[in-house]
């Protein structure tokens, strides 16, 4: 039902730990309640599509780079720029994830609208922008 890239999302909790969310068995309402409350229309859609695995690699690469950087700092050496790639900011990773979520939510919304259109039900949109059948 959801695109492959949306099945796993990560976001940073206040205690700095990363939470892995499996969105496979979640309804849009639960997803909204669980994710940090960002209005989807404010999130820029990234042009590059990352799979959950690639996002995981990006995150682990950040951790690894941080570790090596700290080791170098302890040894009082300069950081070898050419050996390591740039650290991708967590904000960028989150933007990628949320753009996937936004796409998935839109797909779900359209599917639900199509499935309900023949039922002569009146639909109203709740404050989060998702369809609720009245």
Residue pairs with C-beta under 8 A, 6 or more apart in sequence:
1 108
1 111
2 23
2 24
2 104
2 107
2 108
3 100
3 103
3 104
3 107
4 51
4 52
5 49
5 50
5 51
5 52
5 100
6 23
6 100
6 101
6 103
6 104
7 22
7 23
7 24
7 52
8 20
8 21
8 22
8 23
8 52
8 55
8 56
9 21
9 23
9 35
9 97
9 100
9 101
10 18
10 19
10 20
10 21
10 55
10 56
10 59
10 93
10 94
10 97
11 18
11 19
11 21
11 35
11 36
11 94
11 97
12 18
12 19
12 90
12 94
13 19
18 59
21 31
21 34
21 35
23 31
23 101
23 104
26 34
28 105
28 108
28 109
28 130
29 128
29 130
31 101
31 105
32 128
32 130
35 98
35 101
38 98
39 129
40 98
40 101
40 102
40 105
40 129
41 102
41 129
43 95
43 98
43 99
43 102
44 95
44 99
45 99
45 102
45 103
46 95
46 96
46 99
48 96
49 100
50 58
50 96
50 100
55 93
55 96
55 97
58 88
58 93
59 93
61 85
61 87
61 88
62 87
62 88
62 90
65 84
65 85
65 87
66 87
68 84
69 79
72 78
72 79
72 80
105 130
109 130
109 131
112 131
113 123
113 131
116 123
116 131
116 133
121 133
121 134
122 133
122 134
123 131
123 132
123 133
123 134
124 131
124 132
124 134
125 131
125 132
126 132
